[in-house]
Amino acid sequence: MSLVIRLSRTGKKGERKFRIVVKEKRSRRDGDSVEVLGWYQKGKEGQKQLNLERFKYWVSKGARPSLTVSQIAK
């Protein structure tokens, strides 16, 4: 099972809100996830909330963050 940390879209049509989730690489974008690590709201300010402790845990277990998620985590 190959795990990846990526964004999952939420919210109403036209809103740019995402959850940061751990899921299997081959699953759908908005499908079931293993764990929710936080959220991200795209916009001028780029509001976010991320549990860095759990993020580091999953990376140590072999989960690969997407390019966008790795930029958000910095």
JOZIDA-V435797 format. One record per backbone hydrogen bond with DSSP energy under -0.5 kcal/mol. CO is the residue of the C=O (numbers start at 1). NH is the residue of the N-H. E is the energy in kcal/mol with one decimal. If there is no record, write none. Layout:
# JOZIDA-V435797
co = {CO/CO}
nh = {NH/NH}
e = {E/E}
This chain:
# JOZIDA-V435797
co = {1/2/3/4/4/5/6/8/10/12/15/16/17/18/19/19/20/20/21/21/22/22/23/24/28/35/35/37/38/39/40/40/41/47/49/50/51/52/53/54/55/56/57/58/59/63/64/66/67/68/69/70}
nh = {3/25/64/6/23/66/21/19/17/15/17/42/10/40/8/21/37/38/6/23/34/35/4/27/31/22/37/51/20/49/18/42/47/41/39/52/55/56/57/58/59/60/61/63/62/65/5/70/71/72/73/74}
e = {-0.6/-2.8/-1.8/-0.6/-2.5/-2.5/-2.7/-2.9/-0.7/-1.7/-0.8/-2.0/-2.4/-2.7/-2.4/-0.7/-3.2/-1.1/-2.3/-0.5/-3.2/-1.2/-2.7/-1.6/-0.9/-2.6/-0.6/-2.2/-2.3/-2.5/-2.7/-0.6/-0.6/-3.2/-2.3/-1.3/-2.1/-2.7/-1.7/-2.5/-2.1/-2.2/-1.2/-2.5/-1.2/-0.6/-1.9/-2.3/-1.5/-2.0/-2.2/-0.7}
